[in-house]
Amino acid sequence: MMPPGLQWYWRADFFNELGPELGEAFLKYGSSIPTPLSQMHLYPITGAAARPGNEDTPWAYRDAKYAGVIVGVDPDPANAEKITRWTREYWEATHPHSAGGAYSNFMMEEGQERVKASFKHNFSRLLDIKRKYDPANFFSVNQNINPNGSGS
């Protein structure tokens, strides 16, 4: 959908409710996108995605009602700070109303605490698997589960 070579900055959360405070933030930041390609997506979590239990797979937010992702996008590297600032401010305005974690494919390198929050109670099981099968942390890109339980 988008051409290669764009500057991107992402932040995301799961939401259980879309109350008035979120509506105000969506209106404020959605009305002030920093570049024409910047955007916010809100996906309902329904159907097959919501059927398994929160402990049946690593994804611990199947009971959340929505997955949201805020994306600052622009082709010009000179706008990297602008799209990053807008995305962070938007996320900071909406995050207090979130369920706490985010879909990991909608996250950037946000640190181990954010990874833990996104897997919730399933993190310890994933950490045990990581320690058993990848103790040297060879597979360590994206939202890494560090076998030492800290860092990224």
C-alpha positions, -999 to +999 in steps of 0.1 A: +000+000+000+029+024+006+060+029-015+094+018+000+118+043+015+094+061+038+102+073+073+080+056+099+073+058+136+047+036+153+030+033+187+001+011+196-023+000+223-052-023+230-085-007+241-114-021+260-136+009+257-138+040+234-148+066+259-151+104+255-115+110+265-103+088+237-127+105+213-112+139+222-077+127+217-086+110+183-102+143+172-073+165+184-045+145+169-064+131+139-072+167+130-035+177+132-016+150+113+020+163+107+023+149+072-003+137+046+007+100+050+005+100+089-025+080+102-042+062+130-059+028+126-084+013+150-092-024+144-121-042+162-110-075+178-139-098+169-147-132+154-119-158+153-094-135+168-115-131+200-124-168+203-093-183+220-087-176+256-061-151+268-039-180+279-043-203+249-017-184+228+010-158+237-015-130+227-029-121+261-054-094+250-080-114+230-106-100+253-097-064+243-123-048+220-099-028+198-063-027+186-051+008+178-019+020+160-007+055+155+017+059+126+038+089+116+048+085+080+067+107+055+092+103+027+115+131+038+140+123+065+139+159+076+104+152+089+114+123+111+113+144+143+079+159+134+063+125+128+079+110+159+068+138+181+032+137+168+030+099+173+044+100+208+022+128+219-009+111+204+001+078+221+007+096+254-028+111+252-045+078+245-023+053+265-038+061+299-072+049+286-057+017+271-057-019+283-019-016+287-003-037+260-001-036+222+000-059+192+037-066+188+037-061+151+025-025+157+054-017+180+089-004+175+118-010+199+101+002+231+120-018+257+115-050+277+088-035+300+066-028+270+071-063+257+062-077+291+030-055+291+021-068+257+023-105+267+009-099+302+007-131+322+020-151+293+054-134+294+068-158+320+060-189+298+075-172+268+106-164+288+110-200+299+108-211+262+133-184+252+157-195+279+154-232+268+156-228+230+175-195+225+196-189+256+223-170+236+195-147+223+203-153+186+168-144+176+167-109+190+151-085+166+118-066+169+100-072+202+126-095+217+121-115+248+155-114+264+164-147+280+180-127+309+147-111+315+160-076+310+171-052+283+160-056+247 
